């Protein structure tokens, strides 16, 4: 089970998590689309900024989930994989 699937189980019963998840989902979609459309060095600055925004919001959500006990231990993830997972929902 992926980290996103685990988190999604708690979204319906936690309004704060639902807001965080919605923000992460929005950044993920923007980042994945921008990365797919990037050609060579064109748009690298915009993609990097979107990746930073996505990573920051994802880290906030993971930290919240750890504080609430939804996730435990060390969580490692690859940002591009998580982005694709979120966009497939």
Phi, psi and omega in degrees: 000131181283163178302323180292319178296321178296312181297319182301330179298332184264346183302315183299335184254007183221104185293325178295316178296322178299318178295316178298317181296320179297318179295314179299317180298318178298313178295321180299314181298315179298315182296313182296317179296314181298319180295321179294326183274347182294134178237115180061230181270351181297128175078010182299323180296317179293318180295318179297319178295316178296321178296318178298315179297317179297313181298316180298313181292323177295317178298321177299315181294318179296317178299316178300315181296323177293317180298324180277351180085011178287329178233147178223161179075188178282128179251121175239145181205157178257123191301321180293320178296316179297318179301314178296318179302315181295319181291339180278352182291000000 
